[in-house]
């Protein structure tokens, strides 16, 4: 019996924004510094949840710094 990891969830923009706290225009300006979206249908994109979580984890914690 083989155990497979659960499939990676695809997140829509609203879910991504809730996790990263950035506007879509900021993410667009970041270019390749932000995980790439995948096309799920014409006119619709999503992001792999594992990519977004890894990106958030890799960011420096700047809370409380002004």
Secondary structure, 3 states (H helix, E strand, C coil): CCCCCCCCCEECHHHHHHHHCCCHHHHHHHHHHCCCCEEEECCEEEEEHHHHHHHHHHCCCCCCCC
